[in-house]
Amino acid sequence: MIKVNNLSIYDLYKNINLELQRDKIYFLSGVSGSGKSTLLKIFTRFITPDSGEIVIDGKNIKKYKDTDLRRKITLIPQSSVIYEGNLLDNLNIGNTFRGEKFNYNYAVKLLSILLPEKSMDQKPENFSTGEKKRVSILRSLLVNANFFLFDEPTTGLDKNSCSRTIQTIVNILRERGVGGIIVTHEKDLLNIGDKIIYIREKEVFIDG
């Protein structure tokens, strides 16, 4: 269970309270500038709230070691990051950074779903913008975490690719039995998840 207790930050929202189940998938909706990205960054301690707390499994996130918090909850930022080397190097780097074992067979499985035209020896620096975006998504799905935070994972993709990519993320999270929050402006995709979190007029609430 993830609990948000009386959280306030800047002039974005005040005294918000939420309860999130770790095996549920939430879509986060709000207008630009409403604080969607800020909320995700608070969950991962990249931003400190003015007041309030976030509690994961009965423990305030302030009390977790960085490595332990990353295993509980992990943030996938909006921008695509591509490193030097081939596709295998790019996918392995997330697990290496976290000191985790890289599951090559699982990586091949996800590659066949997200980038079926590509192979591990190809260099993603030559991929299209949309393909680079999917490389970042794939890499994030290979790490060990109980809850994933996707900040607009389909930015730059066309509508069809956006829908397919979001559905793929949801399917993979469900298959693994983990939950997450997905930020999107695509209103027709909001009902793919279990519940919707809305940010409206400085209030944050769950519908569904």
N, C-alpha and C positions, 0 to 999 in steps of 0.2 A: 504493500500500500504506500502511495505517495500522497502526503498531505501538505497543502499550502495553508498556512495559518496567519490571518490578519496581515497579509503582505501589501506593502505600499512601496512605490518607486516613482521618483520624480513627480511629474504631474500627469502620469499616464493612468494609473489606477491606485485606489486606496482601499486598504482593509479587505482584500479579496481572500476568499476561502474556497478551496477545492479539495476533492478527494479523488484520486486517480487509481484505478486498479492496474496492476502491473501486466496483466495479460490482455488488456483491452487496447484497441487502437482508436485514437482520438484525432479528429481533424480540427485544426485551429483556424478560425476565420475572423477577419477584422479588416478594416480599411487600412490603407498605407499610413504608417506613422502612429498606429494605435498601440504599438508595443508588443507585437507578436514575437519578433526576434529577441527583444529585451527579456521577455518572460522565459524563453528557452535558455538564454545566457544566465539568468538567475538560477535556474535549475542546476547548472553545471559550475556555478561559482565564478563565472567570468565577469559577472556584474553583482555587486552587493546591494541588496534592497535597503531602502531607508529604514524600514521597520518590518517586523514579522519574521517568519521562519518557514523553511521547507524541511519536512521530515520524511525520510525514506526508511521503511522497515523499522519504525520506532526510534530512529536516530537522526538528530539534526545534521544536515549536510556539512555544517561547519566542523563537525567532529570526525569526518571521514578523512583518511589519507587520500591523496590524489589518485593513487592506483586503485584503491578500493572503491572510490566514488565512480571512476570510469567503468568499473565492472557493473555497477548498479545502473548507471545512466550515462549515455554518450550523445554528444551533439555532432550532427553532420551539417556544416555551414552551407550557405547558399552558393558560394563560389566553388568552382571546380579546381582541384589541385592536381597537377600532373608532375611527376618527378622524372628524372633522367632514367634511362634504361628501358627495358621492354615491359610488356604488360604484366608479366609475372613479378618483376621487381616492384612495380607500382602497387600491385595487390598485396604483396607480402609485407610492405613497409608498415602498414598499420599494426599488424600483429607483432612485428619486430619491435616497434616503438613501445608497445605495451607489455613486452616480455611474454607474449603468448605463442603457443604453437600454431603454425600456419597449416590449415587443413587444405591441402592441394586438391584433393578429390572434390571437396565441397566447392572450392573456387572454380573448378572446371564446370561443375554442375550449374552454378550461378552464371558463369560466362555464357553457357549455351542458352540461357534464358534471356539475359540482358543484352548480350553482344554475340549472337550466334554466328555472325560472319567473321569474327575475329579469333586469333590464336594467341597463345601465351608468349610467343617469340616476337610478336609485332610491337612496334614502338608507338605508344599512344600519343606522342607529341605530334604525329601526323594525322591523328583522327579528327573528325569533324567536331564542332562545338557540342552537339548533342551526344556524340559518342564519348567525348571526354567527361561529360556530365554523368553518363552511365558508369564510367570507370570509377569515378568518385563514389557513386552510390554502391557499386559492387564492393569496393574496398571497405566501405563502412559496414556492410552487412556480414563481413567475414570476422569481425572482432567479437569478443565475448562480452555481452552486456545484457542486462535484463530489460532495459527500456531505452528506446531509440528516439532521438529528437531530430526530425528532418525539417530544416528551414528552407522552405520553397525548393524542393529537390528537382523540380521540373522547369526552373527558370531558363528561358532560351529555347525550349522545345516547342515544336508545333503541337496543335491540339490533339492529334491522334497519338503522337509519341508521348505526350503528357499523360493521357488517359492510360495507355498501356504501361507506362513506367510506374505510375501510382498504384495501379492494380497489382503489378508485380511485387512492389514493395510490401503491400498489404498481404499478399499471398505468402511471401517468404516469412514475414513476421508471424503470421498465423501458424505456418508449418513448424516454426521453431518454438511456438508457445510463449512468445514474448510480446510486449506491447510497445506503444510509442505514441508520439504526437507528430502529425504531419501538417505543416503550414502550407496552405494553398489558396489562391485567389479563384480557382475554378469551382464555382458553386455547384456545378452538376456532378462533382466528384465527392462532395462532402458526405454523402450517405453510404459511401463504400465502407467506411469504418464503423465502429460500434457506437460512438457518440461524437457530438460536435461541441467544441469549446468556442464560445463567442466572446469577442471583446467589443463592447459597445458603450459609448459614452462613459468611459472610465470604469466600467463594470466588466467583470469576467465571470461567466457562468457556463454551466454544462447543460446541454439539451440532448435528450435521448436516453 
